[in-house]
Amino acid sequence: MPKTYNELYIDLRRRLRDAGVEADMLESALLVAHAAGKDYAKLMADLRLYTSPEVEARVEALAQRRLSGEPAAYIIGSWGFCGLDLAVDANVLIPRADTEILVETALKLSGKTDSELRILDLCTGSGCIGVALAHFLPKSRVVLADVSPQALRIARENVQRCGLGARAVCVEADALTLPSQYLGSFDFIVCNPPYIPAREIAALDSSVRDYEPRLALDGGDDGLKFYRAILGGWKSLLRQSGWMLFEVGETQADEVEKLMRLAGLRSLGRAKDTAGWDRVVYGRQ
């Protein structure tokens, strides 16, 4: 007998919950919507409608992938960030709510939304930070930089998705080496670098350890390798009175703030995530 979309959703939600998936409600809806070729809003509107055996089969195939540990974002090929629907794949980290704190903090520091700022998003990955800032600061210009050509392909797709045109450009650059002066100078340098200590990667949740790119996770022996390199080299691109903002791990704020102070940054500050951890550390040139 045919099932309704609501029945498929409820059944998948139960299976995800039983498997320990915390966001079972959201993920089950997104997976069913993806299998049906609908967006979230359309699925919610169609919950009472009957589906087809073909859609049921696609939902089951997606369910098996998720229950095996593959993140929903990679299965769907997109994920929400700061209200934007961004492309993702296994070459980039999945955008997280904690990283939205960095965007929110940069927007507060930027002042008016019509500010004409030049922004560098270093270790950009999917481009989520820089793309969001370009979206909310429509007169800004953003450079999205990453060492991974595969990540930059996704970042370029997100530039196009969000209609940023020439206001956002992607460049291949290694945060661990000195920057090219051809990049120019910036009012903001924002960065969510790899910050997991190498010895701790094996203990991460399997959905992160086995699926997300190690290149975007491994912060060296103590997790601080990228902060040192960026403050030692890339800070030279920061304009006078410009801001540098980092996302940091749950216990890294003190060490990163110390490094920023030693690098000569002033007006140091922090922003907490929803769990109360100091998630963003920032300072001014």
Backbone bond lengths (Angstrom), bond angles and torsions (degrees), N, CA, C in turn:
res aa  C-N    CA-C-N  psi(-1)  N-CA   C-N-CA  omega(-1)  CA-C   N-CA-C  phi
1 M - - - 1.468 - - 1.527 109.44 -
2 P 1.328 118.75 134.74 1.464 120.87 -179.87 1.529 111.75 -59.09
3 K 1.329 114.91 147.60 1.453 121.10 177.68 1.525 109.77 -105.24
4 T 1.321 116.05 155.16 1.457 119.86 172.96 1.530 108.79 -83.41
5 Y 1.321 115.44 163.28 1.458 119.36 175.75 1.530 110.03 -60.20
6 N 1.317 116.83 -35.70 1.456 120.45 179.26 1.527 111.47 -62.93
7 E 1.334 116.88 -39.80 1.461 120.08 178.61 1.528 111.08 -65.41
8 L 1.328 116.36 -41.79 1.461 119.27 176.68 1.522 110.75 -61.60
9 Y 1.331 115.89 -43.69 1.459 121.54 -179.30 1.530 111.25 -62.63
10 I 1.324 117.33 -48.22 1.466 121.19 -178.24 1.529 111.16 -63.61
11 D 1.327 116.22 -41.95 1.461 119.44 -179.95 1.528 111.16 -64.64
12 L 1.321 117.09 -44.45 1.459 119.64 -179.88 1.524 110.61 -67.77
13 R 1.313 116.58 -38.61 1.469 119.23 178.40 1.533 110.44 -59.88
14 R 1.335 116.90 -42.73 1.468 120.15 179.00 1.518 110.96 -61.77
15 R 1.316 116.70 -43.77 1.463 120.56 -178.40 1.528 111.27 -65.33
16 L 1.321 117.07 -39.98 1.464 119.77 178.45 1.523 111.00 -68.13
17 R 1.331 116.00 -41.08 1.465 119.72 178.62 1.527 110.82 -62.05
18 D 1.321 116.57 -43.63 1.462 120.82 179.49 1.528 111.62 -64.37
19 A 1.321 115.70 -26.76 1.466 120.18 179.40 1.523 112.08 -85.86
20 G 1.339 117.22 -1.36 1.459 120.96 177.14 1.505 115.44 89.83
21 V 1.327 117.73 14.89 1.464 120.87 177.44 1.526 108.68 -76.06
22 E 1.323 116.91 118.97 1.471 120.67 -174.64 1.522 112.07 -67.41
23 A 1.325 116.97 -43.10 1.474 120.97 -177.56 1.516 110.14 -92.13
24 D 1.344 117.21 47.41 1.463 121.10 -174.75 1.525 112.65 -60.72
25 M 1.327 117.46 -36.56 1.459 120.48 -177.97 1.529 111.24 -65.99
26 L 1.334 116.05 -50.31 1.463 120.50 -179.04 1.525 111.06 -66.33
27 E 1.320 116.33 -47.36 1.462 119.18 -174.30 1.522 112.21 -66.07
28 S 1.320 117.72 -39.86 1.460 119.15 179.24 1.517 110.85 -63.54
29 A 1.323 117.32 -40.42 1.467 120.00 178.36 1.526 111.19 -64.88
30 L 1.329 116.79 -43.52 1.461 119.95 -179.01 1.527 112.00 -66.07
31 L 1.322 116.70 -38.12 1.463 119.65 -179.96 1.527 111.90 -69.15
32 V 1.335 116.42 -41.87 1.463 119.42 177.57 1.535 110.10 -65.24
33 A 1.309 116.73 -42.58 1.465 120.27 178.70 1.529 110.68 -60.88
34 H 1.329 116.02 -42.83 1.469 119.80 179.81 1.523 110.74 -63.23
35 A 1.322 116.70 -43.73 1.474 120.69 179.66 1.522 111.38 -62.38
36 A 1.347 116.36 -32.35 1.461 121.07 -177.31 1.523 113.14 -90.00
37 G 1.325 116.80 -4.45 1.460 119.92 -178.19 1.513 113.10 71.73
38 K 1.333 116.08 29.92 1.464 121.14 -179.41 1.530 109.62 -117.48
39 D 1.333 116.72 161.37 1.451 118.28 167.59 1.522 108.71 -88.81
40 Y 1.320 115.66 174.20 1.469 120.37 -174.20 1.528 111.36 -59.65
41 A 1.323 116.64 -45.61 1.464 120.30 -177.21 1.526 111.39 -62.89
42 K 1.347 116.14 -40.81 1.462 119.81 179.66 1.524 110.75 -66.37
43 L 1.321 117.30 -39.04 1.462 119.66 177.47 1.522 110.58 -61.12
44 M 1.319 117.18 -46.15 1.470 120.56 -179.51 1.528 110.95 -59.52
45 A 1.322 115.54 -36.97 1.469 119.35 179.40 1.523 112.29 -71.70
46 D 1.338 116.54 -25.25 1.464 121.03 -174.24 1.528 113.55 -104.36
47 L 1.316 118.72 13.18 1.464 121.10 -173.33 1.528 113.33 -56.38
48 R 1.321 117.65 -33.43 1.467 120.66 -176.92 1.528 113.20 -81.44
49 L 1.327 116.70 -9.72 1.463 120.39 -177.14 1.531 110.64 -78.98
50 Y 1.318 115.46 153.33 1.460 120.09 176.04 1.523 109.60 -81.94
51 T 1.308 114.52 145.85 1.456 120.63 179.18 1.526 109.51 -100.88
52 S 1.322 117.18 -161.70 1.467 121.57 -177.12 1.525 109.57 -127.33
53 P 1.333 117.27 162.36 1.470 119.51 175.83 1.523 112.52 -58.91
54 E 1.329 117.15 -32.90 1.464 120.17 179.47 1.532 111.13 -65.33
55 V 1.330 116.72 -42.89 1.464 119.93 178.44 1.527 110.06 -67.15
56 E 1.326 117.40 -40.92 1.459 120.70 177.30 1.526 110.58 -57.38
57 A 1.328 116.25 -43.05 1.463 120.32 -179.62 1.527 110.75 -65.20
58 R 1.340 116.71 -39.89 1.467 119.17 179.44 1.519 110.86 -67.26
59 V 1.339 117.38 -38.83 1.461 120.66 177.36 1.525 110.04 -61.67
60 E 1.321 116.86 -43.06 1.466 120.36 -179.94 1.521 111.24 -63.35
61 A 1.328 117.20 -40.02 1.465 120.43 179.05 1.522 110.88 -64.17
62 L 1.330 116.58 -41.93 1.456 120.33 178.11 1.526 110.98 -67.63
63 A 1.331 116.07 -38.42 1.467 120.64 178.33 1.519 110.87 -60.14
64 Q 1.323 117.26 -42.22 1.460 120.78 -179.43 1.530 110.84 -64.01
65 R 1.312 116.17 -40.04 1.474 119.06 177.31 1.521 111.19 -63.56
66 R 1.331 116.45 -43.76 1.473 119.19 -179.27 1.523 111.37 -67.54
67 L 1.318 116.99 -41.48 1.466 120.51 -178.59 1.525 111.50 -69.43
68 S 1.328 116.90 -19.29 1.468 119.92 175.74 1.516 111.36 -82.12
69 G 1.331 117.22 -6.69 1.460 121.37 175.90 1.503 115.91 115.89
70 E 1.336 118.62 -13.10 1.455 120.46 -178.77 1.530 110.23 -65.59
71 P 1.330 117.91 129.75 1.468 120.04 -179.13 1.527 112.66 -61.53
72 A 1.322 116.00 144.01 1.464 121.17 -179.43 1.524 111.83 -59.10
73 A 1.327 117.04 -36.36 1.464 119.80 -178.17 1.520 111.72 -60.79
74 Y 1.345 117.06 -39.58 1.465 119.87 179.67 1.525 110.99 -72.51
75 I 1.323 116.63 -33.42 1.465 119.92 177.61 1.529 110.46 -65.52
76 I 1.320 115.38 -44.24 1.464 121.06 -177.40 1.536 111.26 -77.39
77 G 1.337 115.81 -35.06 1.458 120.36 -178.34 1.507 113.91 89.97
78 S 1.333 117.06 9.71 1.467 120.29 177.28 1.512 108.94 -158.46
79 W 1.348 115.15 163.85 1.458 119.54 178.83 1.523 109.12 -156.41
80 G 1.334 116.15 150.26 1.453 120.70 -179.44 1.517 112.23 -81.47
81 F 1.338 115.76 141.05 1.465 121.76 177.67 1.519 108.36 -152.78
82 C 1.317 116.52 120.00 1.471 121.41 -179.68 1.526 111.94 53.01
83 G 1.323 116.17 35.51 1.448 120.86 178.60 1.516 114.48 81.59
84 L 1.329 117.60 2.78 1.459 122.14 179.41 1.522 109.66 -105.59
85 D 1.317 116.89 145.48 1.459 122.13 177.10 1.517 107.56 -97.36
86 L 1.333 116.72 106.96 1.456 121.62 -171.72 1.523 111.72 -110.29
87 A 1.324 115.72 144.57 1.459 121.71 176.13 1.521 109.46 -71.80
88 V 1.331 115.92 141.85 1.464 121.78 173.17 1.528 108.38 -142.56
89 D 1.323 115.44 154.63 1.458 120.96 166.84 1.521 106.98 -149.93
90 A 1.333 117.26 -174.53 1.462 121.03 -172.32 1.523 113.62 -70.43
91 N 1.334 118.20 -0.10 1.464 121.48 175.99 1.523 113.18 -88.81
92 V 1.334 116.61 -5.18 1.470 119.97 -177.89 1.523 109.86 -135.87
93 L 1.324 115.69 155.05 1.454 119.94 172.71 1.521 110.04 -65.51
94 I 1.305 115.98 149.21 1.460 121.25 173.60 1.526 108.43 -75.28
95 P 1.334 119.47 126.08 1.470 120.55 178.28 1.531 110.98 -57.75
96 R 1.330 115.47 137.73 1.460 120.73 -176.34 1.523 111.29 -123.22
97 A 1.318 114.05 158.09 1.469 119.99 -179.50 1.523 111.12 -60.67
98 D 1.334 117.82 -34.09 1.467 120.16 179.02 1.523 111.18 -58.44
99 T 1.331 116.96 -36.19 1.461 120.67 -178.16 1.523 111.43 -72.93
100 E 1.322 117.22 -22.64 1.459 119.64 174.68 1.527 111.10 -61.49
101 I 1.346 116.89 -27.15 1.470 120.95 177.59 1.521 110.06 -61.20
102 L 1.328 117.52 -37.55 1.460 120.70 178.91 1.528 110.27 -64.38
103 V 1.323 116.35 -43.93 1.470 120.43 178.34 1.526 110.31 -61.91
104 E 1.327 116.90 -47.47 1.460 121.25 -179.60 1.520 111.35 -59.84
105 T 1.337 116.90 -40.56 1.466 120.55 -179.55 1.524 110.84 -67.36
106 A 1.329 117.09 -43.01 1.464 120.27 178.53 1.523 111.07 -62.41
107 L 1.335 117.33 -38.65 1.463 120.09 178.78 1.523 111.15 -64.77
108 K 1.329 116.96 -39.16 1.469 119.76 177.54 1.524 111.25 -63.97
109 L 1.327 116.44 -41.53 1.463 120.63 -178.60 1.529 111.92 -72.19
110 S 1.328 116.76 -23.93 1.466 120.40 -175.84 1.516 113.18 -74.55
111 G 1.330 116.51 -19.91 1.463 119.42 -178.58 1.515 111.46 84.68
112 K 1.313 117.37 -126.10 1.458 121.84 -176.09 1.533 111.16 -73.27
113 T 1.333 115.37 147.67 1.465 119.51 -179.39 1.524 112.33 -70.26
114 D 1.335 117.74 -13.74 1.467 119.10 178.43 1.528 111.74 -94.83
115 S 1.342 116.25 14.06 1.458 119.99 177.65 1.525 109.86 -64.49
116 E 1.320 115.90 137.66 1.468 121.38 178.50 1.520 107.87 -94.76
117 L 1.323 115.81 91.60 1.458 121.74 -173.34 1.524 110.55 -111.79
118 R 1.311 115.15 152.31 1.460 121.75 170.96 1.528 106.83 -110.77
119 I 1.341 115.96 123.32 1.465 122.30 -169.56 1.515 109.52 -125.12
120 L 1.338 115.94 136.54 1.460 122.32 173.14 1.522 108.95 -111.64
121 D 1.325 116.48 122.83 1.462 122.51 173.45 1.521 106.84 -103.82
122 L 1.329 115.17 101.00 1.458 122.06 -174.83 1.524 109.71 -92.30
123 C 1.334 117.47 143.29 1.479 122.70 -171.20 1.527 108.56 58.00
124 T 1.316 115.60 49.83 1.461 121.52 -167.14 1.524 114.51 -67.42
125 G 1.346 118.51 -29.85 1.468 119.36 -178.42 1.520 111.13 60.46
126 S 1.320 116.48 -120.74 1.466 121.72 178.66 1.521 112.86 -69.22
127 G 1.334 116.44 -11.23 1.461 120.15 -176.39 1.509 113.07 85.65
128 C 1.340 117.36 8.39 1.465 120.06 -170.48 1.529 113.21 -57.75
129 I 1.337 117.81 -41.96 1.466 119.82 -177.16 1.524 110.36 -68.48
130 G 1.327 116.05 -54.01 1.462 119.53 -177.68 1.512 113.32 -63.63
131 V 1.328 116.84 -39.14 1.467 120.71 178.85 1.521 110.33 -64.57
132 A 1.337 117.11 -43.10 1.468 120.05 178.67 1.527 111.11 -63.15
133 L 1.329 117.50 -42.45 1.464 119.75 179.32 1.526 111.11 -65.26
134 A 1.319 116.84 -40.68 1.469 119.20 176.99 1.525 111.09 -63.62
135 H 1.329 116.32 -35.61 1.465 120.57 179.20 1.525 111.24 -65.94
136 F 1.319 116.83 -45.21 1.465 120.70 -175.90 1.531 113.22 -84.89
137 L 1.324 117.61 -15.49 1.471 122.23 176.87 1.528 107.41 -119.34
138 P 1.311 117.66 79.81 1.474 121.74 -168.10 1.520 115.71 -65.44
139 K 1.330 118.01 -11.19 1.461 119.55 176.46 1.526 112.06 -102.00
140 S 1.307 116.55 4.26 1.459 120.91 -179.36 1.525 111.18 -84.31
141 R 1.327 114.51 162.40 1.458 122.06 172.75 1.528 107.67 -126.26
142 V 1.321 116.16 135.03 1.459 120.85 -169.96 1.522 110.12 -126.99
143 V 1.328 115.09 137.11 1.461 122.37 171.42 1.520 107.69 -108.27
144 L 1.331 116.97 125.34 1.458 123.26 179.03 1.526 107.39 -104.71
145 A 1.332 117.20 116.10 1.458 120.95 -173.23 1.523 111.06 -120.72
146 D 1.334 115.86 135.04 1.458 120.89 177.31 1.516 108.95 -155.22
147 V 1.330 116.50 153.77 1.458 121.25 178.89 1.521 111.71 -80.60
148 S 1.326 117.54 -17.43 1.463 122.33 -174.36 1.527 111.58 -95.56
149 P 1.341 118.02 116.44 1.473 120.08 175.35 1.530 111.88 -60.27
150 Q 1.329 116.66 -34.14 1.468 120.46 -179.92 1.526 110.80 -66.80
151 A 1.337 116.89 -39.85 1.458 120.04 176.62 1.527 110.66 -65.76
152 L 1.323 117.06 -40.33 1.463 120.42 -178.94 1.525 111.45 -65.09
153 R 1.329 116.76 -30.07 1.471 118.98 175.68 1.528 110.26 -61.83
154 I 1.335 116.82 -41.64 1.462 120.79 177.63 1.521 110.25 -68.72
155 A 1.329 117.46 -41.20 1.464 120.46 179.00 1.529 110.96 -60.11
156 R 1.326 116.86 -41.63 1.472 120.08 178.14 1.532 110.90 -63.57
157 E 1.327 115.99 -39.35 1.460 118.70 177.52 1.525 110.69 -61.31
158 N 1.333 116.97 -38.86 1.461 119.58 -179.34 1.521 112.38 -72.89
159 V 1.319 116.85 -31.24 1.468 119.82 171.95 1.521 109.86 -59.29
160 Q 1.330 116.34 -43.70 1.459 120.90 179.72 1.525 111.10 -69.23
161 R 1.330 117.00 -43.27 1.472 120.95 179.72 1.522 111.61 -55.50
162 C 1.317 115.34 -38.92 1.459 120.09 -175.06 1.516 113.25 -93.96
163 G 1.335 116.72 6.94 1.458 120.97 173.66 1.515 114.44 62.20
164 L 1.328 117.13 39.36 1.467 120.20 -175.52 1.519 113.04 -86.38
165 G 1.330 116.63 -15.83 1.454 119.60 177.28 1.516 112.54 57.40
166 A 1.331 115.99 -136.98 1.462 121.47 -176.29 1.518 112.90 -79.60
167 R 1.338 117.15 -1.58 1.474 118.37 -179.80 1.523 112.44 -74.05
168 A 1.320 118.12 -13.51 1.461 121.27 178.89 1.520 108.72 -132.24
169 V 1.318 116.24 126.02 1.456 121.12 179.70 1.529 108.98 -124.95
170 C 1.327 115.87 149.41 1.457 122.02 -179.02 1.522 109.63 -109.22
171 V 1.326 116.34 133.77 1.459 120.98 179.46 1.524 109.13 -133.63
172 E 1.326 115.91 144.14 1.463 120.94 176.54 1.525 108.58 -84.23
173 A 1.316 116.28 122.22 1.462 120.72 -178.21 1.523 109.46 -156.24
174 D 1.320 115.80 143.99 1.460 123.06 -178.71 1.518 109.37 -100.53
175 A 1.320 117.05 117.15 1.461 121.36 -178.20 1.521 112.35 -65.78
176 L 1.325 117.70 -17.50 1.469 121.21 -178.41 1.526 112.40 -87.01
177 T 1.336 117.52 -3.69 1.466 120.95 177.41 1.531 108.73 -116.62
178 L 1.321 115.99 168.76 1.458 119.82 -179.88 1.528 109.70 -68.52
179 P 1.319 116.87 143.66 1.471 119.75 -177.01 1.520 112.20 -78.45
180 S 1.308 115.03 156.52 1.459 120.71 171.93 1.521 109.36 -76.81
181 Q 1.308 115.95 132.13 1.456 120.10 179.18 1.529 111.94 -68.93
182 Y 1.340 116.28 -13.40 1.457 119.96 177.18 1.533 111.67 -66.63
183 L 1.326 116.86 -16.71 1.463 119.59 178.36 1.518 111.91 -68.53
184 G 1.341 116.73 -20.88 1.457 120.36 -179.07 1.505 111.83 84.09
185 S 1.324 116.40 -162.25 1.463 121.77 -177.12 1.531 109.50 -116.12
186 F 1.338 114.61 163.30 1.460 119.98 -171.21 1.529 111.54 -136.92
187 D 1.338 114.61 147.58 1.459 121.35 173.44 1.528 111.00 -80.25
188 F 1.328 116.23 -29.97 1.465 122.41 178.51 1.523 108.79 -136.11
189 I 1.323 115.72 135.63 1.461 121.80 165.16 1.521 106.38 -119.12
190 V 1.320 116.30 118.77 1.468 121.62 -178.91 1.522 108.13 -117.51
191 C 1.325 115.97 146.28 1.458 118.01 -174.09 1.520 111.60 -158.37
192 N 1.316 115.03 130.48 1.466 122.25 167.29 1.521 105.99 -114.28
193 P 1.337 117.42 85.38 1.464 120.12 -172.79 1.526 111.46 -82.11
194 P 1.327 117.68 167.61 1.469 119.23 168.92 1.531 108.75 -59.81
195 Y 1.328 117.90 126.48 1.475 118.26 -177.16 1.531 114.15 -137.20
196 I 1.319 117.50 10.85 1.454 119.28 176.42 1.529 109.19 -81.88
197 P 1.338 119.78 124.16 1.464 119.73 174.31 1.526 110.27 -56.12
198 A 1.322 116.51 137.20 1.464 121.13 -172.82 1.527 112.58 -54.28
199 R 1.323 116.96 -38.06 1.471 120.37 -177.01 1.522 112.63 -70.10
200 E 1.347 117.54 -15.90 1.459 120.78 -177.40 1.528 113.35 -94.81
201 I 1.312 117.47 -7.94 1.469 120.08 -175.65 1.524 111.48 -63.92
202 A 1.321 116.16 -37.74 1.468 119.48 -178.48 1.523 112.32 -63.60
203 A 1.334 117.46 -23.19 1.465 121.23 -178.06 1.527 112.62 -92.46
204 L 1.318 118.44 -0.66 1.463 120.85 179.43 1.519 110.41 -67.51
205 D 1.329 115.87 159.21 1.454 120.56 173.93 1.523 109.43 -55.01
206 S 1.328 116.22 141.58 1.462 119.89 -175.09 1.522 112.91 -59.29
207 S 1.336 117.42 -30.49 1.466 119.98 179.78 1.522 111.45 -65.66
208 V 1.346 117.01 -25.02 1.462 121.94 175.29 1.525 109.90 -91.21
209 R 1.317 116.34 -53.55 1.471 121.76 -175.23 1.533 112.73 -58.74
210 D 1.322 116.72 -41.93 1.463 120.40 -172.18 1.522 114.06 -92.56
211 Y 1.333 117.90 -12.30 1.465 119.58 -173.52 1.525 113.85 -123.93
212 E 1.322 118.43 -37.16 1.466 118.95 -177.07 1.526 109.33 -82.99
213 P 1.345 117.75 150.30 1.473 120.73 -171.59 1.532 112.58 -67.92
214 R 1.324 115.96 125.94 1.467 120.36 179.53 1.533 110.74 -59.00
215 L 1.328 116.46 -33.08 1.460 121.10 179.40 1.522 111.41 -55.35
216 A 1.332 116.53 -31.96 1.458 121.24 -178.06 1.529 112.78 -92.44
217 L 1.325 117.27 -0.76 1.462 122.02 -177.64 1.523 113.33 -109.95
218 D 1.314 117.01 -39.69 1.462 123.16 -167.05 1.531 111.80 -76.50
219 G 1.329 114.96 108.34 1.458 120.68 -179.98 1.511 114.43 -98.26
220 G 1.344 117.08 18.48 1.457 119.94 179.60 1.516 112.11 87.27
221 D 1.311 116.28 -171.81 1.460 121.76 -173.19 1.527 113.28 -56.06
222 D 1.336 117.44 -43.11 1.464 120.54 -177.22 1.525 112.94 -111.86
223 G 1.323 117.37 3.90 1.463 120.93 179.91 1.517 114.33 83.20
224 L 1.334 117.22 0.31 1.465 120.60 -172.66 1.526 113.13 -110.36
225 K 1.311 117.84 7.11 1.466 121.33 -174.57 1.519 112.23 -56.95
226 F 1.316 117.16 -44.77 1.462 119.77 -176.20 1.529 111.83 -71.93
227 Y 1.321 117.57 -36.13 1.464 119.53 178.50 1.528 110.38 -61.03
228 R 1.329 116.09 -43.62 1.465 119.85 179.60 1.527 110.82 -62.42
229 A 1.333 116.27 -46.09 1.460 120.23 -177.37 1.526 111.52 -64.85
230 I 1.302 117.00 -42.59 1.470 120.88 -177.41 1.525 110.82 -68.24
231 L 1.326 116.27 -43.37 1.463 119.30 178.76 1.525 111.12 -69.35
232 G 1.327 117.28 -28.67 1.448 120.76 179.72 1.514 114.06 -79.33
233 G 1.335 117.36 -25.08 1.463 119.95 -176.19 1.510 114.89 -124.59
234 W 1.322 116.55 -51.76 1.459 120.58 -172.26 1.516 113.67 -75.63
235 K 1.314 117.05 -19.59 1.472 119.85 176.22 1.531 111.23 -59.16
236 S 1.330 117.05 -23.46 1.464 120.84 179.98 1.528 112.15 -64.47
237 L 1.337 117.30 -17.13 1.470 120.69 179.16 1.529 112.50 -89.31
238 L 1.319 116.30 -2.03 1.462 120.07 -177.49 1.527 110.31 -83.60
239 R 1.310 115.85 128.03 1.463 120.86 179.06 1.524 110.99 -69.68
240 Q 1.325 116.27 159.53 1.453 120.79 176.36 1.528 109.57 -58.02
241 S 1.324 115.83 130.58 1.468 124.34 -176.31 1.530 112.52 71.89
242 G 1.338 116.86 8.06 1.457 120.00 176.06 1.519 111.40 -76.20
243 W 1.334 115.85 161.19 1.465 122.00 -175.57 1.523 111.38 -109.68
244 M 1.323 115.20 142.12 1.458 122.08 171.33 1.522 107.83 -119.18
245 L 1.333 116.71 129.19 1.466 121.83 -177.91 1.514 109.85 -128.04
246 F 1.329 115.74 134.73 1.454 122.60 176.97 1.516 110.75 -122.28
247 E 1.336 116.22 141.22 1.463 119.86 159.95 1.520 106.80 -82.31
248 V 1.342 117.07 144.06 1.457 121.30 -179.00 1.522 109.90 -133.41
249 G 1.330 115.95 161.38 1.451 121.12 175.28 1.517 110.93 -71.08
250 E 1.320 116.47 169.59 1.457 122.25 -170.98 1.524 114.13 -56.70
251 T 1.334 118.35 -32.39 1.466 120.60 -176.25 1.526 112.54 -116.46
252 Q 1.332 117.58 17.94 1.461 119.93 -172.52 1.525 114.76 -101.63
253 A 1.312 118.50 -4.99 1.467 120.34 -171.60 1.528 112.37 -59.00
254 D 1.331 117.65 -42.89 1.467 120.19 -178.17 1.523 111.07 -61.44
255 E 1.337 116.71 -46.29 1.462 120.22 -177.86 1.519 111.38 -67.36
256 V 1.326 117.63 -41.39 1.469 120.04 -179.37 1.526 109.91 -68.11
257 E 1.315 117.31 -40.10 1.466 119.59 177.28 1.526 110.66 -62.11
258 K 1.318 117.74 -39.07 1.466 121.45 177.38 1.523 110.76 -61.67
259 L 1.340 116.11 -43.74 1.463 120.11 178.17 1.531 111.11 -63.00
260 M 1.312 116.98 -38.78 1.465 120.45 179.92 1.521 110.78 -67.76
261 R 1.318 116.43 -38.53 1.460 120.06 178.10 1.527 110.64 -65.69
262 L 1.327 116.71 -42.60 1.467 120.70 178.60 1.524 111.14 -64.46
263 A 1.340 116.75 -28.67 1.467 120.96 178.87 1.524 112.46 -79.10
264 G 1.331 116.62 -4.12 1.452 120.55 176.46 1.510 115.90 94.87
265 L 1.314 117.82 7.99 1.458 119.85 177.15 1.519 109.68 -75.52
266 R 1.326 115.42 149.48 1.468 121.14 -178.36 1.521 109.65 -125.00
267 S 1.316 116.59 -177.32 1.471 122.35 -179.68 1.525 110.83 49.87
268 L 1.324 115.58 43.74 1.458 120.36 -176.27 1.524 110.97 -67.64
269 G 1.327 115.13 143.64 1.460 120.09 179.89 1.511 110.80 -154.12
270 R 1.337 115.61 172.77 1.455 121.98 -179.01 1.527 109.78 -138.00
271 A 1.323 115.14 160.11 1.467 121.61 173.57 1.527 107.76 -135.74
272 K 1.316 115.99 137.08 1.459 121.58 -176.93 1.522 111.80 -92.73
273 D 1.336 115.02 152.47 1.455 119.47 173.03 1.523 109.54 -88.56
274 T 1.317 117.06 -177.46 1.469 120.42 -175.31 1.525 112.64 -68.29
275 A 1.339 117.13 -17.70 1.462 120.38 177.94 1.527 112.47 -90.78
276 G 1.331 116.56 -1.31 1.458 120.58 177.94 1.512 114.93 92.86
277 W 1.337 118.76 2.96 1.461 121.68 177.46 1.525 109.89 -81.73
278 D 1.329 117.06 145.72 1.451 121.10 170.92 1.524 107.74 -70.22
279 R 1.321 116.76 105.96 1.464 121.80 -170.42 1.517 112.43 -102.36
280 V 1.327 117.62 -24.94 1.472 122.04 -179.23 1.516 108.77 -128.55
281 V 1.310 115.59 135.10 1.469 121.85 174.08 1.523 107.09 -122.62
282 Y 1.328 117.23 135.07 1.457 119.85 -176.55 1.529 110.43 -140.00
283 G 1.324 114.66 158.91 1.448 120.99 178.11 1.508 110.53 -158.21
284 R 1.348 115.28 167.30 1.457 121.33 -173.24 1.520 110.93 -117.94
285 Q 1.313 116.08 144.48 1.462 122.27 179.01 1.527 110.64 -69.00
